Amino acid sequence: MLIKLILLFTLIPLVELALLIEVGSRIGIGATLAIVIATGVLGAVLAKSQGLAILHRIRNEISTGQLPADALFDGALILAGGLLLLTPGLLTDALGFSCLIPFSRRGIKDWLRRKIQLRLELRRGHFPGEKE
């Protein structure tokens, strides 16, 4: 786990920096900075609107006596997407927008659910596809 974290906090920023330098050399520093700023502003607006929509959905589900598990999952992905958009970089921006846009967030959510389910099954000693 430590190695994964080290790679996450060193490799991703290095790739982002190299990508920003390359894009900056092709389209100019001003345009590159404008893209970084625009994605940050657009991401903040989108995160706010999506976050408020999820809060409304959570309130509605709780008021009808439902457990808002799906909405909480969406809320976590929206938070993660907003945080990714705050970091300067093009790859993190793309992933951040993917977490904020409902259509692509659904795919990420399904993938994460499968990963969590697999971990839970392995922890319990069950293996995928195994009959109980």
C-alpha positions as CSV (number, residue, x, y, z in Angstrom):
1,M,0.0,0.0,0.0
2,L,2.9,2.4,0.8
3,I,4.4,1.8,-2.6
4,K,1.1,2.6,-4.3
5,L,0.8,5.8,-2.3
6,I,4.4,6.8,-3.1
7,L,3.7,6.2,-6.8
8,L,0.4,8.1,-6.6
9,F,2.0,11.2,-5.0
10,T,5.1,11.2,-7.2
11,L,4.3,9.7,-10.6
12,I,1.0,11.5,-11.2
13,P,2.3,15.0,-10.5
14,L,5.3,14.3,-12.7
15,V,3.1,13.1,-15.6
16,E,0.8,16.1,-15.1
17,L,3.8,18.5,-15.1
18,A,5.3,16.9,-18.2
19,L,1.9,17.1,-19.9
20,L,1.4,20.8,-19.0
21,I,4.9,21.6,-20.3
22,E,4.2,19.8,-23.5
23,V,0.8,21.5,-24.0
24,G,2.3,24.8,-23.0
25,S,5.0,24.5,-25.6
26,R,2.4,23.7,-28.3
27,I,-0.3,26.2,-27.6
28,G,1.5,28.7,-25.4
29,I,1.7,29.5,-21.7
30,G,-1.3,31.8,-21.6
31,A,-3.6,29.4,-23.3
32,T,-2.4,26.5,-21.1
33,L,-3.0,28.6,-17.9
34,A,-6.4,29.6,-19.2
35,I,-7.4,26.0,-19.7
36,V,-6.2,25.1,-16.1
37,I,-8.1,28.1,-14.7
38,A,-11.2,27.5,-16.8
39,T,-11.4,23.8,-15.8
40,G,-11.1,24.8,-12.1
41,V,-13.9,27.3,-12.4
42,L,-16.1,25.1,-14.4
43,G,-15.4,22.2,-12.1
44,A,-16.3,24.3,-9.0
45,V,-19.6,25.3,-10.6
46,L,-20.4,21.7,-11.7
47,A,-19.4,20.3,-8.3
48,K,-21.7,22.8,-6.5
49,S,-24.7,22.0,-8.7
50,Q,-24.2,18.3,-8.6
51,G,-23.5,18.3,-4.9
52,L,-26.7,20.3,-4.2
53,A,-28.7,17.9,-6.3
54,I,-27.3,14.9,-4.4
55,L,-28.1,16.6,-1.1
56,H,-31.6,17.1,-2.2
57,R,-31.8,13.4,-3.3
58,I,-30.4,12.3,0.1
59,R,-33.0,14.4,2.0
60,N,-35.8,13.0,-0.2
61,E,-34.7,9.4,0.3
62,I,-34.3,9.8,4.1
63,S,-37.7,11.5,4.3
64,T,-39.3,8.5,2.6
65,G,-37.5,6.1,4.9
66,Q,-35.1,4.8,2.3
67,L,-31.4,4.3,3.0
68,P,-29.5,6.8,0.7
69,A,-26.6,4.4,-0.1
70,D,-26.5,5.1,-3.8
71,A,-26.8,8.9,-3.3
72,L,-24.0,8.8,-0.7
73,F,-21.8,7.0,-3.2
74,D,-22.6,9.7,-5.8
75,G,-21.8,12.3,-3.2
76,A,-18.4,10.8,-2.5
77,L,-17.6,10.7,-6.2
78,I,-18.7,14.3,-6.6
79,L,-16.4,15.3,-3.7
80,A,-13.5,13.4,-5.2
81,G,-14.2,14.9,-8.6
82,G,-14.2,18.4,-7.2
83,L,-10.9,17.8,-5.4
84,L,-9.4,16.4,-8.5
85,L,-10.4,19.5,-10.4
86,L,-8.8,21.8,-7.8
87,T,-5.4,20.2,-8.6
88,P,-3.7,21.7,-11.6
89,G,-3.3,19.2,-14.4
90,L,-5.1,17.9,-17.4
91,L,-5.3,14.2,-16.5
92,T,-6.7,14.9,-13.0
93,D,-9.2,17.3,-14.6
94,A,-10.4,14.7,-17.0
95,L,-10.9,12.2,-14.1
96,G,-12.5,14.9,-12.0
97,F,-15.0,15.8,-14.8
98,S,-15.7,12.1,-15.2
99,C,-16.7,11.9,-11.5
100,L,-19.0,15.0,-11.8
101,I,-20.9,14.2,-15.0
102,P,-23.8,11.8,-14.1
103,F,-23.4,9.6,-17.2
104,S,-19.7,8.8,-16.7
105,R,-20.0,8.8,-12.9
106,R,-22.4,5.9,-13.2
107,G,-19.7,3.8,-14.9
108,I,-17.1,4.7,-12.2
109,K,-19.6,3.9,-9.5
110,D,-20.4,0.5,-11.0
111,W,-16.6,-0.3,-11.3
112,L,-16.0,0.8,-7.7
113,R,-18.9,-1.3,-6.5
114,R,-17.5,-4.4,-8.2
115,K,-14.1,-3.7,-6.6
116,I,-15.6,-3.3,-3.1
117,Q,-17.8,-6.4,-3.5
118,L,-14.8,-8.4,-4.6
119,R,-12.8,-7.2,-1.6
120,L,-15.6,-8.0,0.8
121,E,-16.0,-11.5,-0.7
122,L,-12.3,-12.2,-0.5
123,R,-12.3,-11.0,3.1
124,R,-15.1,-13.4,4.0
125,G,-13.3,-16.2,2.3
126,H,-15.7,-16.4,-0.6
127,F,-14.3,-16.3,-4.1
128,P,-16.2,-14.8,-7.1
129,G,-18.3,-17.4,-8.9
130,E,-18.1,-19.8,-6.0
131,K,-21.4,-21.4,-4.8
132,E,-22.1,-21.2,-1.1
